[in-house]
Amino acid sequence: MQVSNAMIASMERVRIFKQMHAFIGDLSHSLGLERIGPWLTERIFWRANTADKVVALSFDDGPHERYTPALLRYLEESHVPATFFMIGRQVRKNPDIAREVANGPHEIGNHTFTHPRLPMLGDVQVTRELAETHDIIRDVTGREPVHMRPPMGLFTKRVVNLTEKAGYRTVVGDVYPRDPHKPGTHKIVRRVLGRVQPGSLIILHDGGNTPGVDRSQTVDGVKEIVPRLQDKGYRFVTLSELVRSGNEM
């Protein structure tokens, strides 16, 4: 089959995009701005200040019809709880999976309804994003979320004010291996193990806000991260348990 110049050019653009995507992920991880979060503001939960070897797994952007159930099966087998920050419209799309999360030992958090950049929205829009997600999570699962993670970790003082006014605590985390950039399972595992400490909140993704999402590297990574941290003496807890485990940072 003859390959046209247009097809070659398109393939080259895809290759360049993937390289740039990987480079941005590597650079972002190297900077690790989430690690200096506690010095930026104490109004946001980044990690717990504790000497106890407790750690929390958290997953954003689900529930996803393929990757969330795969994670739930492994977490159940390993007797490990996690916290799932759900997108409202993904809950509407996959209500049975949201209920499956709620039926386990897991916690559910608010990750907005459409996954927008909250600082770019007006006050009414931010409030609506949180309220609509809260309502659908409550109606589908019976759970009442109390924590909100802003999409892409983007927040301002105004967004935090509105989040607190809505009855939520803003949460980010301190260990983020940039799994959406698909750096490879090995890198995901190495990045988590290299930065985790007692009280850490690990940021991962079980879904996505665009078609064709692939979180297989994350699923495979979790299957290595969990036993290796357990071998180091770590115990996995939900976000709320982590918050209660020590002084906040």
Secondary structure, 3 states (H helix, E strand, C coil): CCCCHHHHHHHHHHHHHHHHHHHHHHHHHHHCHHHHHHHHCCCCECCEECCCCEEEEEEEEECCCCHHHHHHHHHHHHCCCCEEEECHHHHHHCHHHHHHHHCCCCEEEECCCCCCCHHHCCHHHHHHHHHHHHHHHHHHHCCCCCEECCHHHCCCHHHHHHHHHCCCEEECCCECCCHHHCCCHHHHHHHHHHHCCCCCEEEEECCCCCCCCCCHHHHHHHHHHHHHHHHCCCEECCHHHHHHCCEEC
